[in-house]
């Protein structure tokens, strides 16, 4: 037994050393206001998958495989990795949205339902004397994530047949090619999902298309700290703790290594703000939470 444990610990230590070396040698993106895909001569466009460079056609499948692997342990790992703080971030995010009765929300990359459940509970605590009907469509490119979310909704009693004046739908869809009609929603949220998309500009364009005039786009995403010392400490935690934690708690090292790397490849706050503006949104702003570990981005279709 002792020998088996020693072998497992030695294996983990070797993997840990390998990942740490790769993280230290990898270059972070400088960001240009657009997704960092490029073409090689006579070949398909390439993009990033964490710190790897892959063909665009491969990224969607690779991301899909990551979330297939982590779907069942996703909520547990979020708690472990963020020490539960992700719950506070999501609470603040929905408070900033300020749901009102009559709203039609598209919760993109809604997966296991964290934002949708907060939206529905927020509405339930607001007076509704006119009995206005509200709606949310939870959409994700990964059906397994949606299945987990739908089961959670049933356990929590957050289903259409048990919600007064609110309805909920679950639909598998690609954020870059939404199946919804123009001007179908009054609000669009995407939390911790947009950095996994191949063409962020297409995601923003589609969000703009499906929103009604006056509709609001809101994004909650991991970002970049404004203090260099704190960023260094955060990097140490991200690369040296999160992948081993993913291995120990969920048996998934590489999936969580990708999640960490994808955060570092995402544009900084000002760069992402410009991308939202380029998609047509007005009154674009962002708010840093926990020193910039995450940011809330907001814009309106006017």
N, C-alpha and C positions, 0 to 999 in steps of 0.2 A: 504493500500500500504506500509506504513512504517513498519507495523507488518510483512508483507511478506518478505520485504527486511531484517529485523532483523533476521528472522528465517533462511534465506538463508545464511547470513553472519555467523551466529552461526554454521550452518552445515559445512560451509567451514573451519571455525576455528577449529572445532573438528577434521575434516579430516586432516587438516594441522598438528595439534599436534600429531595425531596418526602416520603420516608418518615420522615426524621428530624424534619421539622416536624410530621407527623401524630403521631408517637410522643410528642413533647414536649407536644402539646396534648391528647392523649387522657387521660382520667381513669382511674385504676386502681380496681378494685372495692373497696368497703368490706367486702363479705362479710356474709352474714346467717346462715350455717350451712346454707343451702339454695342450690340452683342459682338463678342470678339471672335467671330468666325472669319476664316480666310480661305482662299483657294490655292491649291498647289497646281503647278502647271499640268494641264490636261487631265486633272483629276477632280473628284468631288470636293465640295466645300468641307472644311473641317471646323470643329469647334472644340470647346473644352468640356471634359468630364472630370470634375475635380481638377487635379494638376495634370491629367493626361490630355493629349490631343487625339481626338477621334473623328471619324467621319460623321457628318450631321445625321445621316440615316441610322447610325449606330447609337447615338446618344439617347434617343427616346426609348429604345429597348433596354439600354443599360440602366436608365433611371427607373424604368418600369420594374426591372428585376430587383433593384435596391428596395423599392417600396413593397414588392411582393414578399421580400425576405423579412422586412421589419414591421409589417402591418400589425401583426398580433401583439407585438411588444412595443409598439410605437409610443403609446401613452405612458407606459411604465418607464421607458427610456427617457422620454421628455422630462419626467419628474426627476429621474436620477441625474441627468446631465445638467439640468438647470437648477437643481435643488428646490424644485417646485416653483421657481420664479416665473416660468412660462405661463402659469395660471394667472399671475398678476398682470403680465404683459397683455394677455388676451382679454382680461377684464377691462383694462384701460382702453384697449383697441375698440371694444364694443361700446364703451362709454363715449369715446370720441365720435363714433358713428352716430350715436344718439337715435336709435330706432324709434320710429313713430308708427302708429297704426295706419294701415293702408300702404305701407312700404312693400315693394317687391324686390327682394334681395337675391342676387346670384352670389353664392358663396363658392368661389372657384378654388380648386385644390382643397376642397372642404373635407375630404378624407373621412376621418373618424368623428367629425361633427362638432369639434370644440367651439368654433365660432358660431355655428348655427344654433347650438343649444343655448349659448349665452344670449343670442339675439332673441330667441323665443321666450326665454325667462325674463329678459328685459321688458319685452312687450307685455307679458303677463302681469308685470308689476305696475303698468301704466293704465290709468283710467281710459275707458273706451266707450263713452256714453253714446256715440253714434254707431257703435257696433261695426266699425270699419274692418274689412277683411285684409289680412296681411298674408304674405307668402314668402317662402324661401325655397330656392332650388339649390341643392347641394350637388356640386359637380366635381368630378375628379377624373383624371385619365386612367386611374388604376381602379378596376372594379373591386379588387380585394379590399382596398382601403374603404370603399363605399360600403361593402358588405359589413365590415367591422363597425362602421358608423351607424348603419341602419339597425344592427343588432343592439347597439348601445341605446339608440333612440327608443326602441321597444322596451328595453329594461327600465328606462327613465320615464316612460309614459309620454314621450314627446313625439307622438304620431298624430296625423291629421284627425283621426277619429276621436282623439282625446284632447285636442287643442281647441279652445273656444276662439272662433274668428281668426284662426291661423291655419295655414296648410303648408305641408313640406313635401318636396319631391326629391328623388335621388336619380341623377343621370350621369352616366359615364360619358365624358367628352374631353376633347383636346382643347386646351386654352388658346391655342393658336388658330383653331378652326372650329369655332363654336357653332352648334346646330340651331341656335336660337335666332328668332327674327330681330330685325333692327328695332331699337328702342323698346325692348321687352321688359327692362328692369329700371327701378329707380335708384338702386344702389348695387355696387359690385365690391366684394371683398376678396382678398387673396392673402392668406397668412402662411408664411414659411413655405411658399410654393413656387413663386415666380423665378427664383434663382435656379430651379431645376429645369426650366424650359429652355429649349434650344434657341428660339428667336424671341427675346424679351420684347422687341419692338412690335412683333406681330401680336403678342399677348395684349399689349397696351392698346393697339389699334382695334382689336376685337372687343376689348372692354369698352372702348369709346363707342363702337358701333351699336352694341346691345343696350347701352344706357339711353334713357330718355333725356331730352333737354332738361337741364337742372339736376340731373343725376350725379351721384358722387362715387368716385373711385377711391378705395382705400386699400393700402397694402401694409402688412406687418411683415418685416423681414429682418433677418440678421444683418448687421451692418459693420461699421468700423469705428473703433473707439477714437476719441479726439485727443487722448493723452497717450504719448508714446510708451511710457513706462507701464501703464495699465494695459495697453495693447500687447506688450511683450508678455506680461503675466497671463493675459487671456490666451495668448498663443500657446504658452506652455501647458496650460490646463487643457486646451482644445486638442492638441496633438499628442500629449503625453498621458492624458487621463481618459478622454472620451472613447477612443478606439479600444483600449484594453477593457474599459467598462462595458462597452458593447459586446465584447467577446465573453466576459464573465457573466453578464446578466441575460444576454439574448443569443449568445453563440454567433454573433455577427461582428467581426472586426472590420472587414473591408467596407461593408455598407456604411458604418459610422465614420470610417476614415473618409469616404467620399463626402458625407454630409459636412464634415469639418472643412475639407478642401473647397467644397462648393461655396461656402461662406466667404472664404478668402478671395475667390474669383469674382464675387459679385461687386458691381460698381459702388463707389463711395456715395455718400448721401447726396452731394451736389450733382454728381454725374447722373444719378438715377432721377433726380428732380428734373434735370434737363430732358431726359428721355421721356418722362411723363408729359412735359410741356410740348415736346415735338410730336407726340401722339394727338395733340389737339386740346388737352385739358388746360383749364384756366385756374387761377388762384391756387397754384400748386405750392404745397408746403410740406415740411417734415418736422417730426418731433423725436428727439433721441430719448430712449429709455435706458436706464442702467448704464449711463456714461457712453451710450452709443453701441452697446452690445446688440441692441435691436433698434429699429426706427419705424415710426408710423409715417407713411407717406399718404397725402391726400390731394385730390384734385377734383374739379367739377367740369361737367360738360355743359357749357353755356352757349 
